[in-house]
């Protein structure tokens, strides 16, 4: 996949020219990332032993990666047009 194709995908997402099903999947991914970030932040507040800092590693591994991997699988297994 070339960089131009990735740029076209981002432009399509940001312009709003995606299907309802695509909007649902993108919304679920964003909600997942925000919810996991909130839970990690809340866990850092109530657990003073680790400190009151946000654990970026946990957020990346449990928030970002699970939200992005399904899209990667989709683009890998998508039929060519």
C-alpha positions, 0 to 999 in steps of 0.5 A, spaced: 500 500 500 502 506 497 503 513 501 498 516 496 493 510 498 493 511 505 492 519 504 486 518 500 483 513 506 485 519 511 482 524 506 475 520 505 475 519 513 476 526 514 471 529 509 465 524 511 464 521 505 464 514 508 458 509 509 454 509 515 457 502 517 464 505 516 462 511 520 459 506 526 466 502 525 470 509 526 465 511 532 466 505 535 474 505 535 474 512 537 470 510 543 474 504 545 480 509 545 477 514 549 474 509 554 481 505 555 484 512 556 479 514 561 480 507 565 487 507 565 487 515 567 482 513 573 486 507 575 492 511 576 489 516 580 486 510 585 492 507 585 497 511 589 503 506 589 504 507 581 504 514 582 499 519 579 502 519 572 498 516 565 501 510 563 502 511 555 504 504 554 498 501 557 494 506 553 497 504 546 497 497 547 490 496 550 487 502 547 490 504 540 492 497 537 486 494 538 482 499 535 487 500 529 488 492 528 481 490 525 482 496 519 489 493 518 486 486 517 481 489 512 485 493 508 490 487 507 484 482 506 480 487 501 479 485 494 482 489 489 478 493 485 
